[in-house]
Amino acid sequence: MRQFWITLGLCLILTGCTSTSCLTNLQPWLDPSGTHLNLQQCWDKSDQIRFYTTNQGSQIAPYELIKHLEMPLSTDKFFARANFDRWRFLPLEKADRDQDSDIDKDVQDWPLGFVINTTSSGREAWHGNWLGVTCAACHTAQIEYQGKKMRVDGAPTMADLNQFLWDLQAAFKATYEDGLKNGDKFKRYAKNFSGEWDKALLERLGRVVTEGEMWHHRNDPPTPPGYARFDAVGLIFNQLIFMSDSEPVGISKNDAPVSFPFLWDTSHHNQTQWNGVAPDIPMVRNITQGIGAFAKYDPHAGAFQEPSTIPLSNQRTLQHLVHKLRSPAWPEDILGAIDREKAERGRVVFEKKCASCHADQKREEPLKYLRVTMTPVKDLKTDGNMVANADHRELRGPDGRQEKVAVAAGPTVKDIVFSWSHVGEIFPFVGETLAAVWRWGFDFGRDETKLDRYKARPLDGIWATAPYLHNGSVPNLYQLLVSGARKPFYVGTRQFDPKHVGFIEDDKSGAWLDTGTSGNLNTGHDASTYGGELDLEQEVWPLIEYMKTL
């Protein structure tokens, strides 16, 4: 009973209550900007803006150095709408930019999910104004159909984060190398600072270039992942190794790009990430995600010093928002009415073929805590790079002991949360008893013998989360369910295909995804998983219709 009240109290403090009215009113609402519709997900406009602009300690590069940067091969500004469109980041609408948020209001086209992180604590090298990303940069989508644009909060982005980072490094390097020969590119750049060629500015650029080269050496994938995919877990592991003064054992490659997981319901799952590596402890999940999103960590910080740039109060805000977020309802007025009779037949198929792995989470009901199904990759037969990397990536600590990175991550997370309790932030938040739970209750690696499997989460809102499978290798639900239908495709468009349920696959403005190569394989989760081939008319189409209702 005591444990129940502790758990209940923590949940109330963390999340508050969610109104049930948004669960019955499923109509999309017009954004105040007039540029798009927002699907009803139990967020209002203020919730959206907080999610889009809440800083999580991310430090990609000093903002003042990026703001005036040119593209490497032209005089075009790096920080321009055309570039962010090419990288597929959404714009932050003017009405949202006018709110009180950490952005540069002088920039006409500010990208959604980017903020200026001002840091004045921790290591001196962290101080100043930094460009960083928020959760929204990777977990906000837009679906477009017949001229209508629909925003889906918490859904996987279409952005190419790797290309953005490569272009940023190339731009810094081109400017720096031009400065070494007193060229015109650097002179134009320097006019925004001292007004003339500046040795101190050049040296500062040189440090940024060197740090960037080190980061890319650790984290660059062997082949470009393209749009909508990123090896986030590989990046987190590499950063944990780098920040903890440990050395990797063997060669670690970020060769397991995955689709960005959709966020609704995740605070009610006992495991998170595609391979379930992170337990359902909000700050564990949030801290490791923050480290992957360019937050800094210092393992040598003193007992009363900030060891990280990750702000606890902002993590509380983000955790509360994600807890409120619900899956989007299929907008029938835009994408077409659901055939209810066919959907009911599909429900029967779902119960028979899918429900043993994918738990049922009804949108109109309160969220329930779920123990998700974890399926060994040898049974699922999907691309195995992600689980293999998590299962095999090891480090050797200063004491010479060798262990898996997933297990070794625990002390890093504990250091950060323990520091919050030292500075007095966590005690008024959850109380001294719960602080002890937070401080010592970490089991980041879980059972390290079970890192060889993928998570089967509830499928509510699945219609809005293409491309499918953990690595985004299948463009629509039709190809996922029909044996022999899967093939390589173009990814990058936001144009929706309501018949097959996914994004259009032949738009050549996107990037070609070769699904026959390691890391990109579109195999598995097929007839052998379902217990036999699905009949096209009697099972596949009804099942697709049913999944529109989820």
C-alpha positions in Angstrom: 0.0 0.0 0.0 2.8 2.4 0.9 4.4 1.7 -2.5 1.1 2.5 -4.2 0.8 5.9 -2.5 4.4 6.8 -3.4 3.9 5.8 -7.0 0.6 7.7 -7.1 2.1 10.8 -5.6 5.0 10.7 -8.1 2.6 10.4 -11.0 0.5 13.3 -9.9 3.5 15.5 -9.3 5.1 14.5 -12.6 2.1 14.6 -14.8 -1.0 16.3 -13.4 -4.4 15.3 -14.9 -5.4 15.1 -18.5 -8.9 16.3 -19.5 -11.1 13.6 -21.1 -12.8 16.1 -23.4 -10.0 15.9 -25.9 -10.5 12.1 -26.1 -14.0 12.5 -27.5 -13.6 15.7 -29.6 -11.3 14.3 -32.3 -11.7 17.2 -34.8 -8.4 18.8 -36.0 -8.1 22.5 -35.1 -6.8 25.3 -37.2 -3.5 26.6 -36.0 -3.6 30.4 -35.1 -1.0 30.9 -37.9 -3.5 29.7 -40.4 -0.8 27.6 -42.2 -1.8 24.1 -41.0 -4.2 22.0 -39.0 -3.3 20.5 -35.6 -4.6 17.0 -35.0 -6.4 16.6 -31.7 -3.8 15.1 -29.3 -4.9 16.6 -25.9 -2.4 19.5 -26.3 -3.4 23.1 -26.6 -1.4 25.8 -28.3 0.6 26.6 -25.1 1.6 23.0 -24.7 2.8 22.9 -28.3 4.9 26.0 -27.9 6.5 24.7 -24.7 7.3 21.4 -26.5 8.8 23.1 -29.5 10.9 25.6 -27.5 11.9 24.0 -24.2 15.7 23.8 -24.0 17.1 20.4 -22.8 20.7 21.5 -22.5 21.7 20.8 -26.1 24.9 22.5 -27.3 25.5 21.9 -31.0 27.8 24.9 -31.5 28.0 28.6 -30.3 25.0 30.4 -31.7 26.8 33.6 -32.6 29.2 31.6 -34.8 26.3 29.8 -36.6 24.1 32.8 -37.0 26.4 34.5 -39.5 27.8 31.4 -41.2 27.6 30.9 -44.9 27.1 27.6 -46.8 30.5 26.1 -47.7 30.3 26.6 -51.5 28.3 29.8 -51.7 27.5 33.1 -50.0 24.0 31.9 -49.0 23.4 32.0 -45.3 23.5 28.6 -43.5 20.7 29.7 -41.2 18.1 30.1 -43.9 14.7 28.7 -44.6 15.7 27.1 -47.9 18.3 25.0 -46.1 16.0 23.9 -43.3 13.4 23.0 -45.9 16.0 20.9 -47.7 16.9 19.1 -44.4 13.1 18.7 -43.9 12.9 20.6 -40.6 9.6 22.4 -40.2 9.4 26.1 -39.7 8.4 27.6 -36.4 5.4 29.8 -37.3 5.6 33.5 -36.7 2.8 33.4 -34.1 4.8 30.8 -32.2 8.0 32.8 -32.5 6.3 35.8 -30.9 5.8 33.9 -27.7 8.3 34.1 -24.8 10.8 31.5 -25.9 14.5 31.0 -26.3 14.8 31.8 -30.0 16.3 34.7 -32.1 13.2 36.7 -33.1 15.4 38.7 -35.6 15.7 35.5 -37.7 12.8 35.6 -40.1 12.4 31.8 -40.6 13.3 30.1 -37.4 13.2 26.2 -37.6 10.9 24.3 -35.2 12.8 22.4 -32.6 15.8 24.7 -32.4 16.5 27.0 -29.5 19.3 29.1 -28.0 20.6 27.5 -24.9 22.2 30.0 -22.5 24.4 28.3 -20.0 26.2 30.0 -17.1 27.0 27.0 -14.8 29.2 23.9 -15.0 32.4 24.0 -16.9 33.5 27.3 -18.2 33.7 25.9 -21.8 29.9 25.3 -21.6 29.1 29.0 -20.8 27.5 31.3 -23.4 24.7 31.0 -26.0 24.5 27.8 -27.9 22.3 26.5 -30.7 20.6 23.4 -29.6 17.7 21.1 -30.5 14.6 20.3 -28.5 12.6 17.1 -28.4 10.4 18.6 -31.2 13.2 18.7 -33.8 13.0 14.9 -34.0 9.5 14.2 -32.8 7.2 16.4 -34.8 5.7 15.4 -38.1 3.6 17.0 -40.8 1.3 15.1 -43.1 0.2 16.7 -46.4 -2.7 15.7 -48.6 -4.5 17.6 -51.4 -3.1 20.9 -50.2 -4.0 20.4 -46.5 -1.1 20.3 -44.0 -1.6 18.4 -40.7 0.8 18.7 -37.7 1.3 15.5 -35.7 3.1 16.2 -32.4 5.2 13.4 -31.0 5.4 11.6 -34.4 8.7 10.9 -36.2 10.3 13.7 -38.1 11.1 13.6 -41.7 14.3 15.5 -41.1 17.8 14.4 -42.2 19.7 15.2 -39.1 22.9 13.7 -40.3 23.0 15.9 -43.4 22.4 19.0 -41.3 25.4 18.1 -39.1 27.6 17.3 -42.1 26.7 20.6 -43.8 27.3 22.5 -40.6 30.8 21.0 -40.2 31.6 21.7 -43.8 30.4 25.3 -43.5 32.6 25.9 -40.4 35.6 24.2 -42.0 35.2 26.2 -45.3 35.1 29.5 -43.3 38.0 28.6 -41.1 40.2 27.5 -44.0 39.3 30.6 -45.9 40.4 32.7 -42.9 43.8 31.0 -43.0 44.5 32.6 -46.4 42.6 35.8 -45.6 39.9 35.1 -48.1 36.7 36.8 -48.9 34.4 34.3 -47.2 36.1 34.8 -43.8 36.2 38.6 -44.3 32.5 38.7 -44.9 32.0 36.6 -41.8 34.3 38.7 -39.6 32.4 41.9 -40.5 29.6 40.6 -38.2 32.0 40.6 -35.3 35.0 42.9 -35.2 34.5 44.3 -38.7 37.8 43.1 -40.0 40.1 40.0 -40.1 40.3 38.8 -36.5 42.9 36.3 -35.2 40.9 35.5 -32.1 37.8 34.8 -34.1 39.8 32.5 -36.4 41.2 30.6 -33.5 37.7 30.2 -32.0 36.5 28.8 -35.4 39.5 26.5 -35.4 38.5 25.0 -32.0 34.9 24.5 -33.3 36.2 22.7 -36.4 38.5 20.5 -34.4 35.8 19.5 -31.9 33.4 18.9 -34.8 35.9 16.6 -36.5 36.3 14.6 -33.3 32.6 14.3 -33.0 32.1 13.2 -36.6 35.0 10.7 -36.2 33.2 9.1 -33.3 29.7 9.2 -34.7 29.5 9.3 -38.5 27.6 6.4 -40.0 29.4 4.4 -42.8 26.6 5.3 -45.2 24.1 8.2 -45.1 20.8 7.2 -43.4 18.9 9.8 -45.3 15.6 11.3 -44.3 13.5 10.2 -41.3 16.3 8.0 -39.7 19.1 8.4 -37.3 21.2 6.0 -35.2 20.3 7.8 -32.0 21.1 4.9 -29.6 24.5 4.4 -31.2 25.2 8.1 -30.7 24.1 8.0 -27.1 26.4 5.0 -26.5 29.4 6.7 -28.2 28.9 9.9 -26.2 28.6 8.0 -22.9 31.9 6.3 -23.7 33.6 9.6 -24.7 32.2 11.6 -21.7 33.0 8.9 -19.1 36.7 8.7 -19.8 36.3 5.0 -20.8 37.7 3.4 -23.9 35.6 1.4 -26.3 36.4 -2.3 -26.7 36.6 -3.2 -30.4 35.2 -1.1 -33.3 31.9 0.7 -32.8 30.0 1.8 -35.9 26.8 3.8 -36.0 25.4 1.6 -38.7 21.9 1.1 -37.3 19.7 4.0 -38.3 16.2 3.9 -36.9 13.0 5.8 -37.3 12.5 8.3 -34.6 10.1 6.6 -32.1 6.6 8.2 -31.6 6.2 9.5 -28.1 2.5 9.1 -27.1 1.9 6.5 -24.5 5.6 5.9 -23.9 5.5 7.2 -20.3 3.2 4.2 -19.6 5.5 1.5 -21.1 7.9 -0.4 -18.8 10.6 -0.2 -21.5 11.5 2.5 -24.1 13.6 2.7 -27.2 13.1 0.3 -30.1 15.3 -2.3 -28.3 13.8 -1.6 -24.8 17.2 -0.7 -23.5 15.9 2.2 -21.3 13.7 1.4 -18.3 10.5 3.3 -17.4 12.2 5.8 -15.2 11.5 9.2 -16.7 14.7 10.9 -15.8 16.8 8.0 -17.0 15.1 8.1 -20.3 15.3 11.8 -20.6 18.9 12.2 -19.5 20.2 9.6 -21.9 18.1 11.2 -24.7 19.5 14.6 -23.8 23.1 13.3 -24.0 22.3 12.0 -27.5 20.9 15.5 -28.4 24.2 17.2 -27.7 24.0 17.9 -24.0 27.3 18.0 -22.1 28.5 15.9 -19.1 31.6 16.2 -17.0 32.4 13.1 -14.9 35.0 15.1 -12.9 32.6 17.7 -11.6 32.9 18.4 -7.9 30.3 17.3 -5.4 28.4 20.7 -5.5 29.1 21.5 -9.2 26.8 21.0 -12.1 28.0 17.9 -14.0 25.8 18.5 -17.0 24.0 21.1 -19.1 20.7 19.2 -18.7 18.2 21.4 -16.7 16.0 19.4 -14.4 13.1 21.9 -14.4 12.9 21.7 -18.2 12.9 17.9 -18.1 10.0 18.0 -15.7 8.1 20.2 -18.2 8.8 17.9 -21.1 7.9 14.8 -19.1 4.6 16.4 -18.2 3.8 17.3 -21.8 4.7 13.8 -23.1 2.5 12.3 -20.5 -0.5 14.4 -21.6 0.1 13.6 -25.3 -2.3 11.2 -27.0 -2.3 9.5 -30.3 -3.8 11.4 -33.3 -7.2 10.3 -34.7 -7.5 9.6 -38.5 -9.0 12.9 -39.9 -11.9 11.5 -41.9 -13.0 14.8 -43.4 -9.5 15.1 -45.0 -8.2 11.6 -45.6 -11.5 9.9 -46.2 -14.2 8.2 -44.2 -13.4 4.9 -42.5 -15.4 1.9 -43.6 -16.7 0.8 -40.2 -17.9 -2.6 -41.4 -14.6 -3.4 -43.0 -12.7 -2.1 -39.9 -14.7 -4.4 -37.7 -13.6 -7.3 -39.8 -10.1 -6.0 -39.5 -10.4 -5.9 -35.7 -11.1 -9.6 -35.7 -8.0 -10.2 -37.8 -6.0 -8.0 -35.5 -7.1 -9.9 -32.4 -6.1 -13.1 -34.1 -2.8 -12.1 -35.8 -1.4 -9.0 -33.9 -2.8 -8.6 -30.4 -0.5 -11.2 -28.8 2.4 -8.8 -29.3 0.8 -5.4 -29.7 -1.3 -4.4 -26.6 -4.5 -2.6 -27.1 -4.5 1.1 -25.9 -7.8 2.7 -26.8 -7.6 6.4 -27.4 -10.9 7.2 -25.6 -9.8 5.4 -22.4 -7.3 6.5 -19.7 -3.8 5.3 -20.4 -2.8 2.1 -18.6 0.6 1.0 -17.6 1.8 -1.7 -20.0 4.5 -4.3 -20.0 5.5 -4.3 -23.6 6.3 -7.5 -25.6 10.0 -7.8 -26.5 10.6 -10.2 -29.4 14.0 -11.8 -30.1 15.4 -10.6 -33.4 16.0 -14.3 -34.4 12.2 -14.8 -34.3 11.3 -11.4 -35.8 13.9 -11.6 -38.6 14.0 -7.8 -39.1 17.3 -6.0 -39.5 19.5 -6.8 -36.5 22.1 -4.1 -36.5 20.5 -2.1 -33.7 20.2 -4.9 -31.2 23.6 -6.3 -32.2 25.3 -3.0 -31.5 23.6 -2.6 -28.1 24.3 -6.2 -27.2 28.0 -6.2 -28.3 29.2 -2.6 -27.7 31.4 -2.6 -24.7 33.8 -0.3 -22.9 36.7 -0.6 -20.5 36.6 1.7 -17.5 39.5 3.3 -15.7 39.6 0.3 -13.3 40.2 -2.0 -16.3 36.8 -3.6 -15.9 35.0 -4.4 -19.2 31.2 -4.2 -19.5 28.4 -3.4 -21.9 27.8 0.3 -22.6 24.1 -0.2 -21.8 24.9 -1.3 -18.3 27.7 1.1 -17.8 25.4 4.1 -18.6 23.8 3.8 -15.2 26.5 5.7 -13.1 26.5 8.6 -15.6 22.8 9.0 -15.2 23.0 8.7 -11.4 25.7 11.4 -11.3 23.5 13.9 -13.0 20.4 13.2 -11.0 22.4 13.0 -7.7 23.8 16.5 -8.5 20.3 17.8 -8.9 19.5 16.6 -5.3 22.7 18.4 -4.1 21.7 21.7 -5.5 18.3 21.4 -3.9 16.2 21.0 -7.0 14.9 17.5 -6.6 13.8 17.6 -3.0 11.0 20.1 -3.4 10.0 18.2 -6.5 9.4 14.7 -5.1 10.4 14.9 -1.5 13.3 13.3 0.3 11.9 9.7 0.2 11.3 9.7 -3.5 14.6 11.5 -4.1 16.3 8.4 -2.6 14.4 6.3 -5.1 15.6 8.5 -7.9 19.1 8.5 -6.6 19.7 4.8 -6.4 16.9 3.1 -8.4 18.6 3.0 -11.7 18.8 -0.1 -13.8 19.6 1.3 -17.2 21.0 -1.8 -18.8 18.3 -4.0 -17.4 19.0 -7.7 -17.9 22.0 -7.5 -20.2 21.3 -11.0 -21.6 18.1 -9.6 -23.2 19.4 -6.8 -25.4 18.8 -9.0 -28.5 15.1 -8.1 -29.1 12.8 -5.4 -30.4 9.8 -3.8 -28.7 6.2 -4.3 -29.9 4.4 -1.2 -28.6 0.6 -0.4 -28.8 -0.4 0.6 -32.3 -2.6 3.6 -31.5 -1.8 6.3 -34.0 0.3 3.9 -36.1 -1.3 5.4 -39.3 0.6 8.6 -38.7 4.1 7.2 -38.1 5.4 6.0 -41.5 7.8 4.7 -42.7 7.5 1.4 -40.7 9.6 -1.1 -38.9 12.1 0.1 -36.4 14.5 1.2 -39.1 11.9 2.9 -41.3 12.5 0.5 -44.2 8.8 0.0 -45.3 6.9 3.0 -46.7 3.3 2.0 -45.9 1.1 -0.5 -44.0 0.2 -2.3 -47.2 3.7 -3.3 -47.9 4.2 -4.2 -44.3 1.3 -6.7 -44.5 1.6 -8.1 -48.0 4.4 -10.6 -48.6 6.5 -9.8 -51.7 5.3 -6.2 -51.9 8.3 -4.6 -50.1 10.9 -2.8 -52.3 13.4 0.1 -52.1 11.7 3.5 -52.2 12.2 7.2 -52.1 11.8 8.8 -48.6 11.6 12.5 -47.8 8.2 13.6 -49.0 5.3 14.6 -46.6 2.7 13.8 -49.2 0.4 11.1 -47.8 -1.1 8.0 -49.4 -4.4 7.3 -47.6 -5.1 4.0 -49.5 -1.9 2.2 -48.5 -1.4 4.4 -45.4 2.0 5.9 -45.5 3.9 8.5 -47.5 4.1 8.5 -51.3 7.1 6.3 -52.2 8.0 7.4 -55.7 8.7 11.2 -55.1 12.2 11.6 -56.5 12.7 14.8 -54.5 13.5 12.5 -51.6 16.4 10.2 -51.0 16.6 6.6 -52.4 16.6 4.1 -49.6 18.3 0.8 -50.6 16.5 -1.7 -48.4 18.8 -4.6 -49.4 21.8 -3.4 -47.4 22.7 -4.0 -43.8 21.1 -1.5 -41.4 18.3 -0.8 -44.0 16.9 -4.3 -44.4 13.1 -4.5 -44.9 12.9 -8.1 -44.0 11.0 -9.8 -41.2 7.7 -9.1 -39.4 6.0 -11.0 -42.1 4.0 -14.2 -42.7 6.2 -16.2 -40.3 5.4 -13.6 -37.6 1.6 -13.5 -38.3 1.3 -17.3 -38.5 0.8 -17.5 -42.2 0.1 -15.4 -45.3 -2.6 -12.8 -45.0 -5.4 -12.9 -47.6 -5.4 -9.6 -49.5 -9.2 -9.0 -49.6 -10.3 -10.8 -46.4 -7.5 -9.8 -44.1 -5.0 -7.2 -45.4 -7.5 -4.5 -46.5 -9.7 -4.9 -43.4 -6.7 -4.8 -41.2 -5.5 -1.6 -42.7 -8.9 -0.1 -42.3 -9.0 -1.1 -38.6 -5.5 0.4 -38.0 -6.9 3.7 -39.2 -9.2 3.6 -36.2 -6.4 3.1 -33.7 
